[in-house]
Amino acid sequence: MWQVLICIVFALGVICYSIFFTTSKYTSPEYDGYSEAHMPMILAAVVVSIFGALNGWKWSVMEKGMIQGISRSMQANLILLTVGILVSTWKAAGIIPSIIYYGLNIISPGFFLVTACLLCSIISLVIGSSYTTAGTIGVAMVGIAIGLGINPALAAGAVVAGAYTGDKMSPMSDTTNMAPAVSGSNVFEHIRHMVYTVTPSYIIALVLYFILGRSAAPDGAVQMEMKDTLQNAIQEEFTVSPFLMLPIVFLLIAVILKVPALPAMFGGVVMGLLCMGFVQGIRFADFFDIMHYGYISSSAGVELTNGYTVADVVGGGGFNGMLWTVSIVLCSMSFAGVLEATGMLGSVVEKILKVAKTNGLLVMTTVLTCFFINLLTADQYLSIILPGRMYKTAFEDRRLKNKNLSRCLEDSGTLTSPLIPWNVCGATMTGFLGQPTLAYAPYAFVNYICPIVSIIYGFTGFSIEKMSDEEYEKMLEMRKLEEEETARAMEA
């Protein structure tokens, strides 16, 4: 156990040191230091592998764990790269600039944060993807915030809170289906049960966004000046038209028709390319360059506020722009794969479980374990799967319905993932929204209020449902059958 603790402390220590304290004399003066999690993750994987080898684990097993960990993230990596291409084509095509242009006319600065959170919640609920929501509508919301003179970190926090709230309540979301699958619950029972924790958390967040929005909005003269500057620059650079909203409608229809995520997004890319050529008059010869390296705006010299230019708002994206995020996913999943293959995570959770003597402590332990695994392995899926496996029997032995466990997994595993800079989700949100994780995290209110509400419910017993005698007996029979099947498989 002491070796496991050394590995965990070392991993977290070197990551935190790199992000918060590193400086370098070998780089340009404007560069403050390394401040990345890539190399610390690789170093941590090496240290864990060394301890694994000292305890008799073969390299082939640990290498297989790394490969399996990376394999689990490949769908997310493909989506990330595709969204990068989608963002660059939609910016060059004038789709996102048009959303920003019209949004500046519709959205009031005082109600902007509330509107951003609500809009992202609705879109994410419909399409079941926080990534797609943040990478499209979220990007536009941050651009509108800059045009209104509102701190973009505030806007990014509202976007993340809304996107993840909708994601966790959507029956089309992968995590919303994964949590009940791991815990043995039903997806629709799971969603209905989450209403108890999401509703108060969401209302509190909206109230806070309303208060912050009223105080963060600049005075009318400043706001109008920045709004006019951004709108004039967009009109000069792009053809702005309501018809450019059609690709967004296409994407929503594709999701409603249950078209898989990648084909739907590639369809959005194709529509973006058509708009680039026929609406904005961009040459076909420039298509690949924009898709790969992102759109370079011609408004780099037009300043808005706080060092932001119009080009920062309407430019960027691209396949290349997502490689930083994909690389940290590969590094973190290699580290997580070794941890899981050597059984280190499992041994920690088993020790923790011995402390959970009451229902409240069990719920709190589950919520904190999900956050801890998010922190350590940088993987949202592992933070749902591992605690789900570990605590399923403990919840059942206390006669607690499986949907109590699935709710805890989502309240913490799903929602805390974008609050960690080196987590896949945190890195992804930073890549999409252009704001450091630590800058927007304090304003993603739902993401840390909801886990607290879940813990409070655990200790008070509110909405914690128990099995009837019949349900408990049926569960014991099912468990016995599963154990017998496992034993037969092992013998074979």
C-alpha positions as CSV (number, residue, x, y, z in Angstrom):
1,M,0.0,0.0,0.0
2,W,2.8,2.4,0.8
3,Q,4.2,2.0,-2.7
4,V,0.8,2.9,-4.2
5,L,0.7,6.0,-2.0
6,I,4.2,7.0,-3.2
7,C,3.2,6.7,-6.8
8,I,0.1,8.7,-6.2
9,V,1.8,11.5,-4.3
10,F,4.6,11.6,-6.8
11,A,2.3,11.9,-9.7
12,L,0.1,14.6,-8.3
13,G,3.2,16.4,-6.9
14,V,5.1,16.6,-10.2
15,I,2.0,17.6,-12.1
16,C,1.2,20.4,-9.7
17,Y,4.8,21.5,-9.6
18,S,4.9,21.7,-13.4
19,I,1.7,23.6,-13.7
20,F,2.1,26.1,-10.9
21,F,5.9,26.6,-10.2
22,T,8.0,25.8,-13.2
23,T,10.0,28.6,-15.0
24,S,12.7,28.3,-17.7
25,K,15.7,30.4,-18.6
26,Y,16.0,28.6,-21.9
27,T,12.8,30.1,-23.5
28,S,11.8,33.5,-24.8
29,P,11.2,36.3,-22.2
30,E,7.4,36.3,-22.8
31,Y,7.2,32.6,-22.0
32,D,6.7,32.1,-18.2
33,G,7.7,28.4,-18.0
34,Y,6.6,24.9,-18.9
35,S,3.2,24.9,-17.1
36,E,2.1,21.7,-18.9
37,A,1.1,18.2,-17.7
38,H,2.4,16.2,-20.6
39,M,6.0,15.4,-19.4
40,P,4.9,14.9,-15.7
41,M,2.3,12.4,-16.8
42,I,5.0,10.5,-18.8
43,L,7.4,10.6,-15.8
44,A,4.6,9.4,-13.5
45,A,3.9,6.5,-15.8
46,V,7.6,5.6,-15.8
47,V,7.7,5.6,-11.9
48,V,4.5,3.5,-11.7
49,S,6.0,1.0,-14.2
50,I,9.1,0.8,-12.1
51,F,7.2,0.0,-8.9
52,G,5.0,-2.4,-10.9
53,A,8.1,-4.3,-12.1
54,L,9.5,-4.4,-8.6
55,N,6.3,-6.1,-7.5
56,G,6.5,-8.8,-10.2
57,W,4.3,-7.2,-13.0
58,K,5.7,-8.1,-16.4
59,W,6.3,-5.2,-18.8
60,S,4.1,-6.9,-21.4
61,V,1.1,-6.6,-19.0
62,M,1.8,-2.9,-18.2
63,E,2.4,-2.1,-21.9
64,K,-0.9,-3.8,-22.7
65,G,-2.6,-1.6,-20.0
66,M,-1.2,1.5,-21.6
67,I,-2.4,0.4,-25.0
68,Q,-5.9,-0.4,-23.7
69,G,-6.0,3.0,-21.9
70,I,-5.1,4.8,-25.2
71,S,-7.6,2.6,-27.1
72,R,-10.4,3.8,-24.7
73,S,-9.6,7.4,-25.6
74,M,-9.4,7.0,-29.4
75,Q,-13.1,7.8,-30.1
76,A,-12.7,11.0,-28.0
77,N,-9.5,11.8,-29.9
78,L,-11.2,11.4,-33.3
79,I,-14.0,13.7,-32.1
80,L,-11.6,16.3,-30.8
81,L,-9.7,16.4,-34.2
82,T,-13.0,16.6,-36.1
83,V,-14.3,19.4,-33.9
84,G,-11.1,21.3,-34.5
85,I,-11.7,21.0,-38.3
86,L,-15.4,21.9,-37.8
87,V,-14.5,25.1,-35.8
88,S,-12.0,26.3,-38.4
89,T,-14.4,25.7,-41.3
90,W,-17.3,27.3,-39.5
91,K,-15.2,30.3,-38.6
92,A,-13.9,30.8,-42.2
93,A,-17.4,30.2,-43.6
94,G,-18.8,33.0,-41.4
95,I,-21.1,30.7,-39.5
96,I,-19.6,31.4,-36.0
97,P,-19.0,35.1,-36.8
98,S,-22.7,35.4,-37.9
99,I,-23.8,33.8,-34.6
100,I,-21.6,36.4,-32.8
101,Y,-22.9,39.2,-34.9
102,Y,-26.6,38.5,-34.3
103,G,-26.0,37.4,-30.7
104,L,-24.5,40.9,-30.0
105,N,-27.9,42.4,-31.1
106,I,-30.0,40.0,-29.1
107,I,-28.2,39.2,-25.9
108,S,-28.2,41.8,-23.1
109,P,-24.9,42.1,-21.2
110,G,-26.6,41.9,-17.8
111,F,-28.3,38.6,-18.7
112,F,-25.5,37.2,-20.9
113,L,-24.2,34.6,-18.4
114,V,-27.6,33.3,-17.7
115,T,-28.4,33.1,-21.4
116,A,-25.1,31.4,-22.2
117,C,-25.7,28.7,-19.5
118,L,-29.3,28.1,-20.5
119,L,-28.5,27.9,-24.2
120,C,-25.6,25.5,-23.8
121,S,-27.7,23.4,-21.5
122,I,-30.5,23.1,-24.0
123,I,-28.2,22.3,-27.0
124,S,-26.2,19.8,-25.0
125,L,-29.4,18.1,-23.7
126,V,-30.6,17.8,-27.3
127,I,-27.4,16.5,-28.9
128,G,-25.9,14.7,-25.9
129,S,-22.4,16.1,-26.3
130,S,-20.7,18.7,-24.1
131,Y,-17.7,18.6,-26.5
132,T,-19.8,19.6,-29.6
133,T,-21.7,22.2,-27.6
134,A,-18.6,23.9,-26.3
135,G,-16.8,23.6,-29.6
136,T,-19.5,25.4,-31.6
137,I,-22.0,27.4,-29.5
138,G,-19.6,27.7,-26.7
139,V,-16.9,29.3,-28.9
140,A,-19.5,31.8,-30.1
141,M,-20.6,32.6,-26.6
142,V,-17.0,33.5,-25.6
143,G,-16.7,35.7,-28.7
144,I,-19.9,37.5,-27.8
145,A,-18.7,38.0,-24.2
146,I,-15.5,39.6,-25.5
147,G,-17.6,41.8,-27.8
148,L,-19.8,42.8,-24.8
149,G,-16.8,43.6,-22.6
150,I,-17.4,40.7,-20.2
151,N,-14.6,38.6,-18.8
152,P,-14.3,35.6,-21.2
153,A,-13.4,33.3,-18.3
154,L,-16.8,34.1,-16.8
155,A,-18.4,33.2,-20.1
156,A,-16.4,30.0,-20.4
157,G,-17.4,29.0,-16.9
158,A,-21.1,29.4,-17.8
159,V,-20.6,27.5,-21.1
160,V,-18.9,24.6,-19.3
161,A,-21.6,24.5,-16.6
162,G,-24.4,24.5,-19.1
163,A,-22.8,22.1,-21.5
164,Y,-22.1,19.5,-18.8
165,T,-25.5,19.9,-17.2
166,G,-27.2,19.1,-20.5
167,D,-24.8,16.3,-21.2
168,K,-25.4,14.5,-18.0
169,M,-29.2,14.7,-18.3
170,S,-29.3,13.7,-22.0
171,P,-30.2,10.1,-22.8
172,M,-28.0,10.4,-25.9
173,S,-24.9,11.1,-23.9
174,D,-22.2,8.4,-23.5
175,T,-21.7,9.1,-19.8
176,T,-25.4,9.1,-19.1
177,N,-25.6,5.6,-20.5
178,M,-22.3,4.5,-19.0
179,A,-23.2,5.3,-15.4
180,P,-26.3,3.2,-15.2
181,A,-24.7,0.4,-17.2
182,V,-21.9,0.1,-14.7
183,S,-24.1,0.4,-11.6
184,G,-26.9,-1.9,-12.9
185,S,-29.6,0.9,-13.1
186,N,-31.9,1.9,-16.0
187,V,-30.9,5.0,-18.0
188,F,-34.3,6.7,-17.7
189,E,-34.6,5.9,-13.9
190,H,-31.1,7.3,-13.7
191,I,-32.0,10.6,-15.4
192,R,-35.1,11.0,-13.3
193,H,-33.1,10.4,-10.1
194,M,-30.5,13.0,-11.1
195,V,-33.3,15.7,-11.2
196,Y,-33.1,15.8,-7.4
197,T,-29.5,16.9,-7.4
198,V,-29.3,18.9,-10.7
199,T,-32.3,21.1,-10.0
200,P,-31.1,22.9,-6.9
201,S,-27.6,23.1,-8.2
202,Y,-28.7,24.6,-11.5
203,I,-31.0,27.1,-9.9
204,I,-28.2,28.3,-7.6
205,A,-25.9,28.6,-10.5
206,L,-28.4,30.7,-12.6
207,V,-28.9,33.0,-9.6
208,L,-25.1,33.4,-9.3
209,Y,-24.7,34.1,-13.0
210,F,-27.5,36.7,-12.8
211,I,-25.7,38.5,-9.9
212,L,-22.3,38.2,-11.6
213,G,-23.7,39.3,-15.0
214,R,-25.2,42.4,-13.5
215,S,-22.0,43.4,-11.9
216,A,-19.6,42.3,-14.6
217,A,-21.2,44.1,-17.5
218,P,-19.4,47.3,-18.4
219,D,-21.1,50.7,-18.6
220,G,-23.2,51.3,-21.7
221,A,-20.7,53.5,-23.6
222,V,-17.8,51.0,-23.2
223,Q,-20.1,48.1,-24.1
224,M,-21.5,49.8,-27.2
225,E,-18.0,50.7,-28.4
226,M,-16.7,47.2,-28.2
227,K,-19.9,45.8,-29.7
228,D,-19.7,48.2,-32.7
229,T,-16.0,47.5,-33.2
230,L,-16.6,43.7,-33.3
231,Q,-19.7,43.9,-35.5
232,N,-18.1,46.3,-38.0
233,A,-15.0,44.1,-38.2
234,I,-17.1,41.0,-38.8
235,Q,-19.1,42.8,-41.6
236,E,-15.9,43.9,-43.3
237,E,-14.4,40.4,-43.2
238,F,-17.4,38.2,-43.8
239,T,-20.7,38.0,-45.6
240,V,-23.1,37.8,-42.7
241,S,-26.4,36.1,-43.3
242,P,-29.2,34.3,-41.4
243,F,-28.8,31.5,-44.0
244,L,-25.5,30.6,-42.4
245,M,-27.5,29.2,-39.4
246,L,-28.5,26.2,-41.7
247,P,-25.4,24.1,-40.8
248,I,-26.4,24.4,-37.1
249,V,-29.9,23.2,-38.0
250,F,-28.3,20.4,-40.0
251,L,-26.2,19.3,-37.0
252,L,-29.2,19.3,-34.7
253,I,-31.4,17.3,-37.2
254,A,-28.5,14.8,-37.6
255,V,-28.4,14.2,-33.8
256,I,-32.2,13.9,-33.5
257,L,-32.1,11.3,-36.3
258,K,-29.4,9.5,-34.2
259,V,-26.7,9.9,-36.8
260,P,-23.4,8.9,-35.0
261,A,-21.2,11.8,-33.8
262,L,-18.4,11.6,-36.3
263,P,-20.5,11.3,-39.5
264,A,-22.7,14.1,-38.2
265,M,-19.7,16.4,-37.5
266,F,-18.1,15.6,-40.9
267,G,-21.4,16.6,-42.5
268,G,-21.1,19.9,-40.6
269,V,-17.6,20.2,-42.0
270,V,-18.8,19.7,-45.5
271,M,-21.5,22.4,-45.1
272,G,-18.8,24.7,-43.7
273,L,-16.7,24.1,-46.8
274,L,-19.6,24.8,-49.1
275,C,-20.3,28.1,-47.2
276,M,-16.6,29.0,-47.4
277,G,-16.6,28.6,-51.2
278,F,-20.0,29.9,-52.2
279,V,-20.8,32.4,-49.5
280,Q,-17.4,33.8,-48.5
281,G,-15.6,33.3,-51.9
282,I,-12.6,31.4,-50.4
283,R,-10.5,29.6,-53.0
284,F,-10.6,25.8,-53.0
285,A,-6.8,25.8,-52.9
286,D,-7.0,27.3,-49.4
287,F,-9.5,24.7,-48.0
288,F,-6.9,22.2,-46.7
289,D,-4.7,24.9,-45.2
290,I,-7.7,26.3,-43.2
291,M,-8.9,22.8,-42.1
292,H,-5.4,21.8,-41.0
293,Y,-4.0,25.0,-39.4
294,G,-7.1,27.0,-38.6
295,Y,-8.6,30.2,-40.0
296,I,-6.3,33.2,-39.9
297,S,-8.4,36.3,-39.6
298,S,-7.5,39.6,-41.3
299,S,-8.6,41.6,-38.3
300,A,-5.5,41.0,-36.1
301,G,-4.9,44.7,-35.8
302,V,-8.4,45.6,-34.5
303,E,-8.2,45.6,-30.7
304,L,-11.2,45.0,-28.4
305,T,-10.2,44.8,-24.8
306,N,-7.8,43.1,-22.3
307,G,-5.3,42.3,-25.1
308,Y,-8.0,40.6,-27.3
309,T,-8.3,41.4,-31.0
310,V,-11.1,40.6,-33.4
311,A,-8.8,37.9,-34.9
312,D,-8.8,36.1,-31.5
313,V,-12.6,35.9,-31.6
314,V,-13.2,34.9,-35.2
315,G,-10.0,33.1,-36.1
316,G,-8.4,29.9,-35.0
317,G,-9.5,26.2,-34.8
318,G,-8.1,23.6,-37.1
319,F,-6.8,20.0,-36.9
320,N,-3.4,21.3,-35.7
321,G,-5.0,23.3,-32.9
322,M,-6.3,20.1,-31.3
323,L,-3.0,18.2,-31.3
324,W,-2.0,19.7,-27.9
325,T,-5.2,18.3,-26.4
326,V,-4.9,14.9,-28.1
327,S,-1.3,14.6,-26.9
328,I,-2.2,15.2,-23.3
329,V,-5.0,12.6,-23.7
330,L,-2.4,10.1,-24.9
331,C,0.0,10.9,-22.0
332,S,-2.7,10.7,-19.3
333,M,-4.3,7.5,-20.6
334,S,-0.8,5.8,-20.7
335,F,-0.4,6.7,-17.0
336,A,-4.0,5.6,-16.2
337,G,-3.5,2.3,-18.1
338,V,-0.5,1.3,-16.0
339,L,-2.3,2.3,-12.8
340,E,-5.3,0.1,-13.7
341,A,-3.2,-2.8,-15.1
342,T,-1.1,-3.1,-11.9
343,G,-4.2,-3.0,-9.6
344,M,-3.0,0.1,-7.8
345,L,-6.3,2.0,-8.1
346,G,-8.3,-0.9,-6.9
347,S,-6.2,-1.4,-3.8
348,V,-6.6,2.3,-2.8
349,V,-10.4,2.1,-3.2
350,E,-10.7,-1.1,-1.2
351,K,-8.9,0.6,1.7
352,I,-11.2,3.6,1.5
353,L,-14.3,1.5,1.5
354,K,-13.5,0.2,4.9
355,V,-14.1,3.7,6.3
356,A,-17.6,4.0,4.8
357,K,-19.7,2.8,7.7
358,T,-22.9,4.7,7.0
359,N,-25.0,5.6,3.9
360,G,-23.8,9.2,4.1
361,L,-20.1,8.1,4.3
362,L,-20.6,5.7,1.4
363,V,-22.1,8.4,-0.8
364,M,-19.4,10.9,0.2
365,T,-16.7,8.2,-0.4
366,T,-18.1,7.5,-3.9
367,V,-18.3,11.2,-4.9
368,L,-14.7,11.9,-3.6
369,T,-13.4,8.7,-5.2
370,C,-14.8,9.8,-8.6
371,F,-13.1,13.2,-8.2
372,F,-9.8,11.6,-7.0
373,I,-9.7,9.3,-10.1
374,N,-10.5,12.2,-12.3
375,L,-7.6,14.0,-10.6
376,L,-5.2,11.1,-10.8
377,T,-6.0,9.4,-14.1
378,A,-7.2,12.4,-16.1
379,D,-10.0,10.2,-17.5
380,Q,-13.7,10.9,-17.1
381,Y,-14.6,7.4,-18.1
382,L,-12.4,5.7,-15.6
383,S,-13.8,8.0,-12.9
384,I,-17.2,6.4,-13.7
385,I,-16.3,2.8,-14.4
386,L,-13.8,2.1,-11.6
387,P,-16.0,3.5,-8.7
388,G,-19.0,1.9,-10.3
389,R,-17.3,-1.5,-10.2
390,M,-15.9,-1.0,-6.7
391,Y,-18.9,0.3,-4.9
392,K,-21.7,-1.6,-6.6
393,T,-21.7,-4.4,-4.1
394,A,-21.4,-2.0,-1.1
395,F,-24.5,-0.1,-2.3
396,E,-26.4,-3.3,-2.8
397,D,-25.4,-4.7,0.5
398,R,-26.9,-1.6,2.2
399,R,-30.1,-2.3,0.2
400,L,-29.6,1.0,-1.7
401,K,-31.0,1.0,-5.2
402,N,-28.5,1.0,-8.1
403,K,-29.7,4.4,-9.3
404,N,-28.3,6.0,-6.1
405,L,-24.8,4.8,-7.2
406,S,-25.3,5.9,-10.8
407,R,-26.3,9.3,-9.7
408,C,-23.2,9.7,-7.5
409,L,-21.0,8.6,-10.5
410,E,-22.4,11.3,-12.8
411,D,-22.7,14.0,-10.1
412,S,-19.0,13.7,-9.5
413,G,-17.3,11.7,-12.3
414,T,-18.9,13.6,-15.2
415,L,-19.1,17.1,-13.6
416,T,-15.7,17.4,-12.0
417,S,-13.7,16.3,-15.0
418,P,-13.6,19.7,-16.8
419,L,-12.4,21.4,-13.5
420,I,-8.9,19.7,-13.7
421,P,-6.3,21.2,-16.1
422,W,-4.7,17.9,-17.0
423,N,-7.9,16.0,-17.3
424,V,-9.0,15.1,-20.8
425,C,-12.2,17.2,-20.4
426,G,-10.4,20.2,-18.8
427,A,-7.8,20.2,-21.6
428,T,-10.5,19.9,-24.2
429,M,-12.6,22.8,-22.8
430,T,-9.4,24.9,-22.7
431,G,-8.7,24.0,-26.3
432,F,-12.2,24.9,-27.5
433,L,-12.8,28.1,-25.4
434,G,-9.3,29.5,-25.3
435,Q,-9.5,30.0,-21.5
436,P,-7.2,28.2,-19.0
437,T,-9.0,25.6,-16.9
438,L,-8.1,27.3,-13.7
439,A,-9.5,30.6,-15.0
440,Y,-13.0,29.3,-15.9
441,A,-13.3,26.6,-13.2
442,P,-14.3,29.0,-10.3
443,Y,-17.3,30.1,-12.5
444,A,-18.5,26.6,-13.6
445,F,-20.8,26.6,-10.6
446,V,-23.0,23.5,-11.4
447,N,-19.9,21.4,-11.7
448,Y,-18.9,21.7,-8.0
449,I,-22.2,22.6,-6.4
450,C,-23.9,19.4,-7.6
451,P,-21.3,17.0,-6.0
452,I,-21.8,18.9,-2.7
453,V,-25.6,18.6,-3.0
454,S,-25.2,14.8,-3.6
455,I,-23.1,14.4,-0.5
456,I,-25.7,16.4,1.6
457,Y,-28.4,14.1,0.3
458,G,-26.3,11.1,1.3
459,F,-26.1,12.2,5.0
460,T,-29.7,13.5,5.2
461,G,-31.2,10.5,3.3
462,F,-33.2,12.8,1.0
463,S,-34.1,11.0,-2.3
464,I,-31.9,8.0,-1.3
465,E,-34.1,5.2,-2.3
466,K,-33.8,1.7,-0.8
467,M,-34.7,-1.7,-2.2
468,S,-37.8,-3.6,-1.2
469,D,-37.4,-7.1,0.2
470,E,-38.4,-8.5,-3.2
471,E,-35.9,-6.3,-5.0
472,Y,-33.2,-7.3,-2.6
473,E,-33.8,-11.0,-3.0
474,K,-33.9,-10.7,-6.8
475,M,-30.6,-8.8,-6.6
476,L,-29.0,-11.6,-4.6
477,E,-30.1,-14.2,-7.1
478,M,-28.7,-12.1,-10.0
479,R,-25.4,-11.7,-8.1
480,K,-25.2,-15.5,-7.5
481,L,-25.8,-16.2,-11.2
482,E,-23.1,-13.7,-12.2
483,E,-20.6,-15.3,-9.8
484,E,-21.3,-18.7,-11.2
485,E,-20.9,-17.5,-14.8
486,T,-17.6,-15.8,-13.9
487,A,-16.4,-19.0,-12.2
488,R,-17.3,-21.1,-15.3
489,A,-15.5,-18.6,-17.6
490,M,-12.4,-18.8,-15.4
491,E,-12.4,-22.6,-15.5
492,A,-12.7,-22.6,-19.3
